[in-house]
Amino acid sequence: MKTLDIRAFFEAIEQFRKEFIERTGVVGQVFIAIIEIVITVAVAAIITKYIRRGIKKLFEKYKNKRQDPAISRKSDTAVQLINGVIKFFISFSAIIIVLDILGLRAGVTSMIATAGVGALVIGISAQSIIGDIINGILLLIEDQYGVGDFICIAGYTGTVEHFSVRSTRIQLLSKEFVTVPNGQIKDVVNYSRQQVACIIQVNISPDTDIDLAISLMKATIEDIIEENDQVFTKTVNPTLTDINETSAVLTAAVNVIAPANITLKYSAKTKLLEVFRNNGIDFPVQSINIVNRD
């Protein structure tokens, strides 16, 4: 019953369309075409929006269930890739429908048939696009990098901000954005997959309470790295590595991914300076010897 009602509804719309065009002529035909194009574009946009939203929610549930930073980066990359493919096919379908509304689809079809599909595929631009897409799919399958990774590709070093089947956008250390076609990516250096030792050293006075300083250093660094997913070490054991008349050196080592080395070292030393001062830990005093040469 519902099927018949829907069919009758569309038949009534088509009948109204024909009668309207017969009464208004060319003006009515143009008006109907504009309305149909607007509806087509709107429907395509709505479908794209809700499908992409559904895919994002699906992957978010998967990420929340696994609670793994590596899987989280892979999921973000997959979402961007799938959304790009969906947007392309829906947009392509909408264009075909619009061409049909304008009465141009037959012309486009005959043009493609005349030129030959093979001639279009082997064109330079088509080859480039196909190469980008194939390489993008291979990069995703091989999991060479994902969104959020710190990488070096095609001579550019930075953080992956966006990944699609055609290109990769990275943010350089200078905060500039560079988009690299996937077809140009031959070698990938992924620093986010490499562990390095972040060595944190602090100089204190040899006359201060060294045991207290070691205890404070351990607690402070462990608080900093507790919620940091770029750190692989969750426990720290600072040690006294050098001592002389002017200073004592406390050293702690933390395993991190390469990009986090500098930022962790800076934040740890800044926090340790504050904690030591608040707890009465003294720092070395530089002395200047003045020689009077008369």
MARGUKOL-821585 format. One record per residue (C-alpha): residue number from 1; residue in three letters; x, y, z. Coordinates in nm, 4 decimals, decimal comma. Layout:
N
num = NUM | residuo = ALA | c1 = X | c2 = Y | c3 = Z
...
//
This chain:
294
num = 1 | residuo = MET | c1 = 0,0000 | c2 = 0,0000 | c3 = 0,0000
num = 2 | residuo = LYS | c1 = 0,2780 | c2 = 0,2395 | c3 = 0,0934
num = 3 | residuo = THR | c1 = 0,4641 | c2 = 0,1551 | c3 = -0,2296
num = 4 | residuo = LEU | c1 = 0,1571 | c2 = 0,2449 | c3 = -0,4349
num = 5 | residuo = ASP | c1 = 0,1130 | c2 = 0,5719 | c3 = -0,2424
num = 6 | residuo = ILE | c1 = 0,4757 | c2 = 0,6734 | c3 = -0,3058
num = 7 | residuo = ARG | c1 = 0,4491 | c2 = 0,5823 | c3 = -0,6739
num = 8 | residuo = ALA | c1 = 0,1249 | c2 = 0,7805 | c3 = -0,7062
num = 9 | residuo = PHE | c1 = 0,2923 | c2 = 1,0753 | c3 = -0,5322
num = 10 | residuo = PHE | c1 = 0,5808 | c2 = 1,0881 | c3 = -0,7798
num = 11 | residuo = GLU | c1 = 0,3471 | c2 = 1,0348 | c3 = -1,0734
num = 12 | residuo = ALA | c1 = 0,1407 | c2 = 1,3323 | c3 = -0,9552
num = 13 | residuo = ILE | c1 = 0,4560 | c2 = 1,5467 | c3 = -0,9287
num = 14 | residuo = GLU | c1 = 0,5634 | c2 = 1,4474 | c3 = -1,2800
num = 15 | residuo = GLN | c1 = 0,2167 | c2 = 1,5266 | c3 = -1,4155
num = 16 | residuo = PHE | c1 = 0,2217 | c2 = 1,8669 | c3 = -1,2454
num = 17 | residuo = ARG | c1 = 0,5692 | c2 = 1,9314 | c3 = -1,3910
num = 18 | residuo = LYS | c1 = 0,4544 | c2 = 1,8559 | c3 = -1,7462
num = 19 | residuo = GLU | c1 = 0,1397 | c2 = 2,0684 | c3 = -1,7169
num = 20 | residuo = PHE | c1 = 0,3356 | c2 = 2,3577 | c3 = -1,5645
num = 21 | residuo = ILE | c1 = 0,5899 | c2 = 2,3533 | c3 = -1,8499
num = 22 | residuo = GLU | c1 = 0,3109 | c2 = 2,3344 | c3 = -2,1105
num = 23 | residuo = ARG | c1 = 0,1440 | c2 = 2,6444 | c3 = -1,9611
num = 24 | residuo = THR | c1 = 0,4570 | c2 = 2,8543 | c3 = -1,9008
num = 25 | residuo = GLY | c1 = 0,6788 | c2 = 2,7427 | c3 = -2,1876
num = 26 | residuo = VAL | c1 = 1,0555 | c2 = 2,8102 | c3 = -2,1760
num = 27 | residuo = VAL | c1 = 1,0331 | c2 = 3,0213 | c3 = -1,8580
num = 28 | residuo = GLY | c1 = 0,8636 | c2 = 2,7368 | c3 = -1,6740
num = 29 | residuo = GLN | c1 = 1,1158 | c2 = 2,4856 | c3 = -1,8062
num = 30 | residuo = VAL | c1 = 1,4069 | c2 = 2,6978 | c3 = -1,6795
num = 31 | residuo = PHE | c1 = 1,2329 | c2 = 2,7475 | c3 = -1,3427
num = 32 | residuo = ILE | c1 = 1,1729 | c2 = 2,3733 | c3 = -1,2990
num = 33 | residuo = ALA | c1 = 1,5348 | c2 = 2,2989 | c3 = -1,3966
num = 34 | residuo = ILE | c1 = 1,6645 | c2 = 2,5435 | c3 = -1,1339
num = 35 | residuo = ILE | c1 = 1,4410 | c2 = 2,3904 | c3 = -0,8651
num = 36 | residuo = GLU | c1 = 1,5537 | c2 = 2,0371 | c3 = -0,9559
num = 37 | residuo = ILE | c1 = 1,9208 | c2 = 2,1371 | c3 = -0,9499
num = 38 | residuo = VAL | c1 = 1,8838 | c2 = 2,3043 | c3 = -0,6106
num = 39 | residuo = ILE | c1 = 1,7064 | c2 = 1,9962 | c3 = -0,4709
num = 40 | residuo = THR | c1 = 1,9741 | c2 = 1,7648 | c3 = -0,6165
num = 41 | residuo = VAL | c1 = 2,2601 | c2 = 1,9651 | c3 = -0,4644
num = 42 | residuo = ALA | c1 = 2,0820 | c2 = 1,9922 | c3 = -0,1284
num = 43 | residuo = VAL | c1 = 2,0048 | c2 = 1,6195 | c3 = -0,1129
num = 44 | residuo = ALA | c1 = 2,3637 | c2 = 1,5325 | c3 = -0,2075
num = 45 | residuo = ALA | c1 = 2,4964 | c2 = 1,7630 | c3 = 0,0660
num = 46 | residuo = ILE | c1 = 2,2605 | c2 = 1,6182 | c3 = 0,3272
num = 47 | residuo = ILE | c1 = 2,3442 | c2 = 1,2579 | c3 = 0,2345
num = 48 | residuo = THR | c1 = 2,7180 | c2 = 1,3334 | c3 = 0,2453
num = 49 | residuo = LYS | c1 = 2,6864 | c2 = 1,5066 | c3 = 0,5822
num = 50 | residuo = TYR | c1 = 2,4954 | c2 = 1,2260 | c3 = 0,7553
num = 51 | residuo = ILE | c1 = 2,6992 | c2 = 0,9412 | c3 = 0,6076
num = 52 | residuo = ARG | c1 = 3,0247 | c2 = 1,1104 | c3 = 0,7132
num = 53 | residuo = ARG | c1 = 2,8793 | c2 = 1,1767 | c3 = 1,0584
num = 54 | residuo = GLY | c1 = 2,7788 | c2 = 0,8109 | c3 = 1,0910
num = 55 | residuo = ILE | c1 = 3,1241 | c2 = 0,6912 | c3 = 0,9882
num = 56 | residuo = LYS | c1 = 3,2866 | c2 = 0,9272 | c3 = 1,2380
num = 57 | residuo = LYS | c1 = 3,0641 | c2 = 0,8019 | c3 = 1,5230
num = 58 | residuo = LEU | c1 = 3,1370 | c2 = 0,4410 | c3 = 1,4280
num = 59 | residuo = PHE | c1 = 3,5133 | c2 = 0,4942 | c3 = 1,4439
num = 60 | residuo = GLU | c1 = 3,4817 | c2 = 0,7002 | c3 = 1,7641
num = 61 | residuo = LYS | c1 = 3,3124 | c2 = 0,4037 | c3 = 1,9342
num = 62 | residuo = TYR | c1 = 3,5911 | c2 = 0,1779 | c3 = 1,8091
num = 63 | residuo = LYS | c1 = 3,8600 | c2 = 0,4170 | c3 = 1,9409
num = 64 | residuo = ASN | c1 = 3,6924 | c2 = 0,4518 | c3 = 2,2804
num = 65 | residuo = LYS | c1 = 3,6658 | c2 = 0,0750 | c3 = 2,3084
num = 66 | residuo = ARG | c1 = 4,0318 | c2 = 0,0058 | c3 = 2,2277
num = 67 | residuo = GLN | c1 = 4,1879 | c2 = 0,3043 | c3 = 2,4112
num = 68 | residuo = ASP | c1 = 4,5088 | c2 = 0,2793 | c3 = 2,2084
num = 69 | residuo = PRO | c1 = 4,6841 | c2 = 0,5963 | c3 = 2,0774
num = 70 | residuo = ALA | c1 = 4,8194 | c2 = 0,4105 | c3 = 1,7714
num = 71 | residuo = ILE | c1 = 4,4741 | c2 = 0,2778 | c3 = 1,6809
num = 72 | residuo = SER | c1 = 4,3319 | c2 = 0,6259 | c3 = 1,7399
num = 73 | residuo = ARG | c1 = 4,5688 | c2 = 0,7763 | c3 = 1,4806
num = 74 | residuo = LYS | c1 = 4,4887 | c2 = 0,4978 | c3 = 1,2329
num = 75 | residuo = SER | c1 = 4,1152 | c2 = 0,5518 | c3 = 1,2831
num = 76 | residuo = ASP | c1 = 4,1446 | c2 = 0,9273 | c3 = 1,2207
num = 77 | residuo = THR | c1 = 4,3337 | c2 = 0,8584 | c3 = 0,8983
num = 78 | residuo = ALA | c1 = 4,0800 | c2 = 0,5976 | c3 = 0,7834
num = 79 | residuo = VAL | c1 = 3,7887 | c2 = 0,8347 | c3 = 0,8548
num = 80 | residuo = GLN | c1 = 3,9427 | c2 = 1,1083 | c3 = 0,6415
num = 81 | residuo = LEU | c1 = 4,0135 | c2 = 0,8648 | c3 = 0,3584
num = 82 | residuo = ILE | c1 = 3,6648 | c2 = 0,7081 | c3 = 0,3588
num = 83 | residuo = ASN | c1 = 3,4976 | c2 = 1,0490 | c3 = 0,3827
num = 84 | residuo = GLY | c1 = 3,6972 | c2 = 1,1691 | c3 = 0,0846
num = 85 | residuo = VAL | c1 = 3,5886 | c2 = 0,8705 | c3 = -0,1259
num = 86 | residuo = ILE | c1 = 3,2227 | c2 = 0,9120 | c3 = -0,0234
num = 87 | residuo = LYS | c1 = 3,2283 | c2 = 1,2835 | c3 = -0,1036
num = 88 | residuo = PHE | c1 = 3,3767 | c2 = 1,2124 | c3 = -0,4467
num = 89 | residuo = PHE | c1 = 3,1184 | c2 = 0,9514 | c3 = -0,5489
num = 90 | residuo = ILE | c1 = 2,8193 | c2 = 1,1462 | c3 = -0,4200
num = 91 | residuo = SER | c1 = 2,9434 | c2 = 1,4640 | c3 = -0,5885
num = 92 | residuo = PHE | c1 = 3,0041 | c2 = 1,2738 | c3 = -0,9131
num = 93 | residuo = SER | c1 = 2,6525 | c2 = 1,1275 | c3 = -0,8997
num = 94 | residuo = ALA | c1 = 2,5048 | c2 = 1,4711 | c3 = -0,8348
num = 95 | residuo = ILE | c1 = 2,6912 | c2 = 1,6147 | c3 = -1,1344
num = 96 | residuo = ILE | c1 = 2,5531 | c2 = 1,3398 | c3 = -1,3612
num = 97 | residuo = ILE | c1 = 2,1990 | c2 = 1,4129 | c3 = -1,2381
num = 98 | residuo = VAL | c1 = 2,2444 | c2 = 1,7880 | c3 = -1,2945
num = 99 | residuo = LEU | c1 = 2,3745 | c2 = 1,7223 | c3 = -1,6469
num = 100 | residuo = ASP | c1 = 2,0698 | c2 = 1,5063 | c3 = -1,7099
num = 101 | residuo = ILE | c1 = 1,8413 | c2 = 1,7852 | c3 = -1,5863
num = 102 | residuo = LEU | c1 = 2,0123 | c2 = 2,0290 | c3 = -1,8211
num = 103 | residuo = GLY | c1 = 1,9806 | c2 = 1,7812 | c3 = -2,1069
num = 104 | residuo = LEU | c1 = 2,3583 | c2 = 1,7521 | c3 = -2,1461
num = 105 | residuo = ARG | c1 = 2,4167 | c2 = 1,3953 | c3 = -2,0331
num = 106 | residuo = ALA | c1 = 2,3700 | c2 = 1,2546 | c3 = -2,3830
num = 107 | residuo = GLY | c1 = 2,6242 | c2 = 1,5028 | c3 = -2,5180
num = 108 | residuo = VAL | c1 = 2,8761 | c2 = 1,4173 | c3 = -2,2493
num = 109 | residuo = THR | c1 = 2,8241 | c2 = 1,0439 | c3 = -2,3070
num = 110 | residuo = SER | c1 = 2,8756 | c2 = 1,0766 | c3 = -2,6804
num = 111 | residuo = MET | c1 = 3,1860 | c2 = 1,2899 | c3 = -2,6243
num = 112 | residuo = ILE | c1 = 3,3403 | c2 = 1,0276 | c3 = -2,3961
num = 113 | residuo = ALA | c1 = 3,2503 | c2 = 0,7533 | c3 = -2,6419
num = 114 | residuo = THR | c1 = 3,4040 | c2 = 0,9491 | c3 = -2,9289
num = 115 | residuo = ALA | c1 = 3,7261 | c2 = 1,0294 | c3 = -2,7451
num = 116 | residuo = GLY | c1 = 3,7509 | c2 = 0,6805 | c3 = -2,6047
num = 117 | residuo = VAL | c1 = 3,7745 | c2 = 0,5890 | c3 = -2,2393
num = 118 | residuo = GLY | c1 = 4,1263 | c2 = 0,4584 | c3 = -2,2900
num = 119 | residuo = ALA | c1 = 4,2451 | c2 = 0,7940 | c3 = -2,4240
num = 120 | residuo = LEU | c1 = 4,1133 | c2 = 0,9666 | c3 = -2,1132
num = 121 | residuo = VAL | c1 = 4,2788 | c2 = 0,7203 | c3 = -1,8750
num = 122 | residuo = ILE | c1 = 4,6238 | c2 = 0,7379 | c3 = -2,0313
num = 123 | residuo = GLY | c1 = 4,6208 | c2 = 1,1180 | c3 = -2,0371
num = 124 | residuo = ILE | c1 = 4,8932 | c2 = 1,2826 | c3 = -1,8335
num = 125 | residuo = SER | c1 = 4,6557 | c2 = 1,4395 | c3 = -1,5821
num = 126 | residuo = ALA | c1 = 4,4559 | c2 = 1,1187 | c3 = -1,5447
num = 127 | residuo = GLN | c1 = 4,7734 | c2 = 0,9195 | c3 = -1,4887
num = 128 | residuo = SER | c1 = 4,8799 | c2 = 1,1620 | c3 = -1,2177
num = 129 | residuo = ILE | c1 = 4,5452 | c2 = 1,1413 | c3 = -1,0378
num = 130 | residuo = ILE | c1 = 4,5312 | c2 = 0,7636 | c3 = -1,0590
num = 131 | residuo = GLY | c1 = 4,8896 | c2 = 0,7407 | c3 = -0,9318
num = 132 | residuo = ASP | c1 = 4,8045 | c2 = 0,9645 | c3 = -0,6339
num = 133 | residuo = ILE | c1 = 4,4985 | c2 = 0,7537 | c3 = -0,5455
num = 134 | residuo = ILE | c1 = 4,6785 | c2 = 0,4192 | c3 = -0,5757
num = 135 | residuo = ASN | c1 = 4,9730 | c2 = 0,5400 | c3 = -0,3675
num = 136 | residuo = GLY | c1 = 4,7336 | c2 = 0,6860 | c3 = -0,1076
num = 137 | residuo = ILE | c1 = 4,5572 | c2 = 0,3507 | c3 = -0,0701
num = 138 | residuo = LEU | c1 = 4,8927 | c2 = 0,1714 | c3 = -0,0378
num = 139 | residuo = LEU | c1 = 5,0101 | c2 = 0,4189 | c3 = 0,2273
num = 140 | residuo = LEU | c1 = 4,6951 | c2 = 0,3486 | c3 = 0,4295
num = 141 | residuo = ILE | c1 = 4,7157 | c2 = -0,0305 | c3 = 0,3888
num = 142 | residuo = GLU | c1 = 5,0858 | c2 = -0,0391 | c3 = 0,4826
num = 143 | residuo = ASP | c1 = 5,0176 | c2 = 0,1981 | c3 = 0,7736
num = 144 | residuo = GLN | c1 = 5,3291 | c2 = 0,4041 | c3 = 0,7027
num = 145 | residuo = TYR | c1 = 5,1869 | c2 = 0,7058 | c3 = 0,8881
num = 146 | residuo = GLY | c1 = 4,8626 | c2 = 0,8502 | c3 = 1,0190
num = 147 | residuo = VAL | c1 = 4,7053 | c2 = 1,1768 | c3 = 1,1250
num = 148 | residuo = GLY | c1 = 4,9074 | c2 = 1,3264 | c3 = 1,4112
num = 149 | residuo = ASP | c1 = 5,2342 | c2 = 1,1521 | c3 = 1,3226
num = 150 | residuo = PHE | c1 = 5,5555 | c2 = 1,3546 | c3 = 1,2906
num = 151 | residuo = ILE | c1 = 5,7055 | c2 = 1,2573 | c3 = 0,9543
num = 152 | residuo = CYS | c1 = 5,9407 | c2 = 1,3541 | c3 = 0,6733
num = 153 | residuo = ILE | c1 = 5,8082 | c2 = 1,3108 | c3 = 0,3159
num = 154 | residuo = ALA | c1 = 5,9168 | c2 = 1,4603 | c3 = -0,0173
num = 155 | residuo = GLY | c1 = 6,1706 | c2 = 1,6805 | c3 = 0,1623
num = 156 | residuo = TYR | c1 = 5,9166 | c2 = 1,8243 | c3 = 0,4102
num = 157 | residuo = THR | c1 = 5,9174 | c2 = 1,7571 | c3 = 0,7849
num = 158 | residuo = GLY | c1 = 5,6132 | c2 = 1,8173 | c3 = 1,0031
num = 159 | residuo = THR | c1 = 5,2951 | c2 = 1,6805 | c3 = 1,1609
num = 160 | residuo = VAL | c1 = 5,0279 | c2 = 1,5101 | c3 = 0,9478
num = 161 | residuo = GLU | c1 = 4,7132 | c2 = 1,7242 | c3 = 0,9630
num = 162 | residuo = HIS | c1 = 4,5035 | c2 = 1,5629 | c3 = 0,6882
num = 163 | residuo = PHE | c1 = 4,5235 | c2 = 1,2504 | c3 = 0,4745
num = 164 | residuo = SER | c1 = 4,3137 | c2 = 1,1727 | c3 = 0,1656
num = 165 | residuo = VAL | c1 = 4,3384 | c2 = 0,9357 | c3 = -0,1291
num = 166 | residuo = ARG | c1 = 4,5019 | c2 = 1,2096 | c3 = -0,3366
num = 167 | residuo = SER | c1 = 4,7250 | c2 = 1,4036 | c3 = -0,1001
num = 168 | residuo = THR | c1 = 4,8754 | c2 = 1,4472 | c3 = 0,2458
num = 169 | residuo = ARG | c1 = 4,8764 | c2 = 1,7819 | c3 = 0,4274
num = 170 | residuo = ILE | c1 = 5,1415 | c2 = 1,8399 | c3 = 0,6915
num = 171 | residuo = GLN | c1 = 5,2167 | c2 = 2,1321 | c3 = 0,9235
num = 172 | residuo = LEU | c1 = 5,5814 | c2 = 2,2278 | c3 = 0,9178
num = 173 | residuo = LEU | c1 = 5,7806 | c2 = 2,3322 | c3 = 1,2234
num = 174 | residuo = SER | c1 = 5,7443 | c2 = 2,6899 | c3 = 1,0936
num = 175 | residuo = LYS | c1 = 5,3621 | c2 = 2,6460 | c3 = 1,1311
num = 176 | residuo = GLU | c1 = 5,3125 | c2 = 2,6575 | c3 = 0,7539
num = 177 | residuo = PHE | c1 = 5,0965 | c2 = 2,3964 | c3 = 0,5809
num = 178 | residuo = VAL | c1 = 5,2183 | c2 = 2,1965 | c3 = 0,2811
num = 179 | residuo = THR | c1 = 5,0058 | c2 = 1,9639 | c3 = 0,0684
num = 180 | residuo = VAL | c1 = 5,2005 | c2 = 1,6816 | c3 = -0,0966
num = 181 | residuo = PRO | c1 = 5,0387 | c2 = 1,4645 | c3 = -0,3692
num = 182 | residuo = ASN | c1 = 5,0569 | c2 = 1,1013 | c3 = -0,2626
num = 183 | residuo = GLY | c1 = 5,2119 | c2 = 1,0083 | c3 = -0,5953
num = 184 | residuo = GLN | c1 = 5,5223 | c2 = 1,2119 | c3 = -0,5057
num = 185 | residuo = ILE | c1 = 5,5798 | c2 = 1,0263 | c3 = -0,1775
num = 186 | residuo = LYS | c1 = 5,8586 | c2 = 0,7755 | c3 = -0,2335
num = 187 | residuo = ASP | c1 = 6,0291 | c2 = 0,7540 | c3 = 0,1065
num = 188 | residuo = VAL | c1 = 5,8700 | c2 = 0,8037 | c3 = 0,4493
num = 189 | residuo = VAL | c1 = 6,0520 | c2 = 0,8729 | c3 = 0,7743
num = 190 | residuo = ASN | c1 = 5,8069 | c2 = 0,8403 | c3 = 1,0641
num = 191 | residuo = TYR | c1 = 5,9622 | c2 = 0,9859 | c3 = 1,3776
num = 192 | residuo = SER | c1 = 5,6487 | c2 = 0,9097 | c3 = 1,5783
num = 193 | residuo = ARG | c1 = 5,7213 | c2 = 0,5375 | c3 = 1,5526
num = 194 | residuo = GLN | c1 = 6,0770 | c2 = 0,5795 | c3 = 1,6850
num = 195 | residuo = GLN | c1 = 6,1593 | c2 = 0,5730 | c3 = 2,0543
num = 196 | residuo = VAL | c1 = 6,4359 | c2 = 0,7967 | c3 = 2,1871
num = 197 | residuo = ALA | c1 = 6,5703 | c2 = 0,8537 | c3 = 2,5351
num = 198 | residuo = CYS | c1 = 6,4840 | c2 = 1,1939 | c3 = 2,6785
num = 199 | residuo = ILE | c1 = 6,7650 | c2 = 1,2749 | c3 = 2,9232
num = 200 | residuo = ILE | c1 = 6,6631 | c2 = 1,5257 | c3 = 3,1912
num = 201 | residuo = GLN | c1 = 6,9487 | c2 = 1,6719 | c3 = 3,3946
num = 202 | residuo = VAL | c1 = 6,9327 | c2 = 1,9239 | c3 = 3,6759
num = 203 | residuo = ASN | c1 = 7,2245 | c2 = 2,0888 | c3 = 3,8602
num = 204 | residuo = ILE | c1 = 7,1749 | c2 = 2,1549 | c3 = 4,2315
num = 205 | residuo = SER | c1 = 7,3997 | c2 = 2,2653 | c3 = 4,5133
num = 206 | residuo = PRO | c1 = 7,6090 | c2 = 1,9819 | c3 = 4,6657
num = 207 | residuo = ASP | c1 = 7,5260 | c2 = 2,1175 | c3 = 5,0127
num = 208 | residuo = THR | c1 = 7,1478 | c2 = 2,0771 | c3 = 4,9731
num = 209 | residuo = ASP | c1 = 6,9358 | c2 = 1,7711 | c3 = 5,0627
num = 210 | residuo = ILE | c1 = 7,0118 | c2 = 1,5463 | c3 = 4,7653
num = 211 | residuo = ASP | c1 = 6,7805 | c2 = 1,2620 | c3 = 4,8736
num = 212 | residuo = LEU | c1 = 6,4889 | c2 = 1,5053 | c3 = 4,8948
num = 213 | residuo = ALA | c1 = 6,5785 | c2 = 1,6494 | c3 = 4,5530
num = 214 | residuo = ILE | c1 = 6,5800 | c2 = 1,2991 | c3 = 4,3984
num = 215 | residuo = SER | c1 = 6,2404 | c2 = 1,2215 | c3 = 4,5531
num = 216 | residuo = LEU | c1 = 6,0926 | c2 = 1,5506 | c3 = 4,4294
num = 217 | residuo = MET | c1 = 6,2387 | c2 = 1,4985 | c3 = 4,0815
num = 218 | residuo = LYS | c1 = 6,0860 | c2 = 1,1504 | c3 = 4,0565
num = 219 | residuo = ALA | c1 = 5,7383 | c2 = 1,2645 | c3 = 4,1648
num = 220 | residuo = THR | c1 = 5,7424 | c2 = 1,5747 | c3 = 3,9438
num = 221 | residuo = ILE | c1 = 5,8447 | c2 = 1,3970 | c3 = 3,6222
num = 222 | residuo = GLU | c1 = 5,6010 | c2 = 1,1096 | c3 = 3,6782
num = 223 | residuo = ASP | c1 = 5,3178 | c2 = 1,3620 | c3 = 3,7218
num = 224 | residuo = ILE | c1 = 5,4123 | c2 = 1,5266 | c3 = 3,3910
num = 225 | residuo = ILE | c1 = 5,4294 | c2 = 1,2025 | c3 = 3,1900
num = 226 | residuo = GLU | c1 = 5,1254 | c2 = 1,0321 | c3 = 3,3460
num = 227 | residuo = GLU | c1 = 4,8739 | c2 = 1,1588 | c3 = 3,0871
num = 228 | residuo = ASN | c1 = 5,1190 | c2 = 1,1943 | c3 = 2,7973
num = 229 | residuo = ASP | c1 = 5,0547 | c2 = 0,9326 | c3 = 2,5253
num = 230 | residuo = GLN | c1 = 5,3878 | c2 = 1,0185 | c3 = 2,3618
num = 231 | residuo = VAL | c1 = 5,5809 | c2 = 0,8750 | c3 = 2,6569
num = 232 | residuo = PHE | c1 = 5,6496 | c2 = 0,5017 | c3 = 2,6851
num = 233 | residuo = THR | c1 = 5,8094 | c2 = 0,5156 | c3 = 3,0322
num = 234 | residuo = LYS | c1 = 5,5684 | c2 = 0,5640 | c3 = 3,3209
num = 235 | residuo = THR | c1 = 5,8148 | c2 = 0,5255 | c3 = 3,6096
num = 236 | residuo = VAL | c1 = 6,1304 | c2 = 0,7312 | c3 = 3,6581
num = 237 | residuo = ASN | c1 = 6,4363 | c2 = 0,6643 | c3 = 3,8741
num = 238 | residuo = PRO | c1 = 6,6545 | c2 = 0,9767 | c3 = 3,8988
num = 239 | residuo = THR | c1 = 7,0139 | c2 = 0,9216 | c3 = 4,0109
num = 240 | residuo = LEU | c1 = 7,3100 | c2 = 1,1297 | c3 = 4,1209
num = 241 | residuo = THR | c1 = 7,5435 | c2 = 1,1100 | c3 = 3,8220
num = 242 | residuo = ASP | c1 = 7,8079 | c2 = 1,3679 | c3 = 3,9135
num = 243 | residuo = ILE | c1 = 7,9122 | c2 = 1,5781 | c3 = 4,2099
num = 244 | residuo = ASN | c1 = 8,1926 | c2 = 1,8238 | c3 = 4,2731
num = 245 | residuo = GLU | c1 = 8,2651 | c2 = 2,1258 | c3 = 4,4870
num = 246 | residuo = THR | c1 = 8,0225 | c2 = 2,3529 | c3 = 4,3035
num = 247 | residuo = SER | c1 = 7,7319 | c2 = 2,1340 | c3 = 4,1885
num = 248 | residuo = ALA | c1 = 7,5580 | c2 = 1,7975 | c3 = 4,1995
num = 249 | residuo = VAL | c1 = 7,3977 | c2 = 1,6587 | c3 = 3,8814
num = 250 | residuo = LEU | c1 = 7,0707 | c2 = 1,4644 | c3 = 3,8985
num = 251 | residuo = THR | c1 = 6,9771 | c2 = 1,2657 | c3 = 3,5863
num = 252 | residuo = ALA | c1 = 6,6570 | c2 = 1,0915 | c3 = 3,4781
num = 253 | residuo = ALA | c1 = 6,5828 | c2 = 0,9078 | c3 = 3,1515
num = 254 | residuo = VAL | c1 = 6,2411 | c2 = 0,8747 | c3 = 2,9866
num = 255 | residuo = ASN | c1 = 6,1591 | c2 = 0,6847 | c3 = 2,6637
num = 256 | residuo = VAL | c1 = 5,9497 | c2 = 0,9022 | c3 = 2,4313
num = 257 | residuo = ILE | c1 = 5,8677 | c2 = 0,9327 | c3 = 2,0628
num = 258 | residuo = ALA | c1 = 6,1138 | c2 = 1,1614 | c3 = 1,8873
num = 259 | residuo = PRO | c1 = 5,8960 | c2 = 1,4760 | c3 = 1,8498
num = 260 | residuo = ALA | c1 = 5,8227 | c2 = 1,4854 | c3 = 2,2249
num = 261 | residuo = ASN | c1 = 6,1886 | c2 = 1,4902 | c3 = 2,3287
num = 262 | residuo = ILE | c1 = 6,2450 | c2 = 1,8660 | c3 = 2,3322
num = 263 | residuo = THR | c1 = 5,9022 | c2 = 1,9652 | c3 = 2,4677
num = 264 | residuo = LEU | c1 = 5,9150 | c2 = 1,7126 | c3 = 2,7530
num = 265 | residuo = LYS | c1 = 6,2657 | c2 = 1,8162 | c3 = 2,8511
num = 266 | residuo = TYR | c1 = 6,1674 | c2 = 2,1830 | c3 = 2,8579
num = 267 | residuo = SER | c1 = 5,8459 | c2 = 2,1313 | c3 = 3,0571
num = 268 | residuo = ALA | c1 = 6,0196 | c2 = 1,9001 | c3 = 3,3057
num = 269 | residuo = LYS | c1 = 6,3063 | c2 = 2,1410 | c3 = 3,3747
num = 270 | residuo = THR | c1 = 6,0667 | c2 = 2,4354 | c3 = 3,4108
num = 271 | residuo = LYS | c1 = 5,8492 | c2 = 2,2456 | c3 = 3,6584
num = 272 | residuo = LEU | c1 = 6,1503 | c2 = 2,1123 | c3 = 3,8521
num = 273 | residuo = LEU | c1 = 6,2875 | c2 = 2,4644 | c3 = 3,8928
num = 274 | residuo = GLU | c1 = 5,9593 | c2 = 2,5709 | c3 = 4,0538
num = 275 | residuo = VAL | c1 = 5,9276 | c2 = 2,2610 | c3 = 4,2742
num = 276 | residuo = PHE | c1 = 6,2877 | c2 = 2,2782 | c3 = 4,3964
num = 277 | residuo = ARG | c1 = 6,2561 | c2 = 2,6442 | c3 = 4,4887
num = 278 | residuo = ASN | c1 = 5,9312 | c2 = 2,5808 | c3 = 4,6789
num = 279 | residuo = ASN | c1 = 6,0956 | c2 = 2,2995 | c3 = 4,8786
num = 280 | residuo = GLY | c1 = 6,4203 | c2 = 2,4720 | c3 = 4,9680
num = 281 | residuo = ILE | c1 = 6,6481 | c2 = 2,2923 | c3 = 4,7231
num = 282 | residuo = ASP | c1 = 6,9446 | c2 = 2,5180 | c3 = 4,6525
num = 283 | residuo = PHE | c1 = 7,1065 | c2 = 2,5667 | c3 = 4,3139
num = 284 | residuo = PRO | c1 = 7,4780 | c2 = 2,6081 | c3 = 4,2406
num = 285 | residuo = VAL | c1 = 7,6176 | c2 = 2,9539 | c3 = 4,3024
num = 286 | residuo = GLN | c1 = 7,8560 | c2 = 3,0725 | c3 = 4,0375
num = 287 | residuo = SER | c1 = 8,1655 | c2 = 3,2319 | c3 = 4,1810
num = 288 | residuo = ILE | c1 = 8,3834 | c2 = 3,4866 | c3 = 4,0061
num = 289 | residuo = ASN | c1 = 8,7496 | c2 = 3,5111 | c3 = 4,0942
num = 290 | residuo = ILE | c1 = 8,8917 | c2 = 3,8618 | c3 = 4,0587
num = 291 | residuo = VAL | c1 = 9,2647 | c2 = 3,8731 | c3 = 4,0150
num = 292 | residuo = ASN | c1 = 9,4280 | c2 = 4,2064 | c3 = 4,0931
num = 293 | residuo = ARG | c1 = 9,7373 | c2 = 4,2512 | c3 = 3,8825
num = 294 | residuo = ASP | c1 = 9,9294 | c2 = 4,5488 | c3 = 4,0040
//
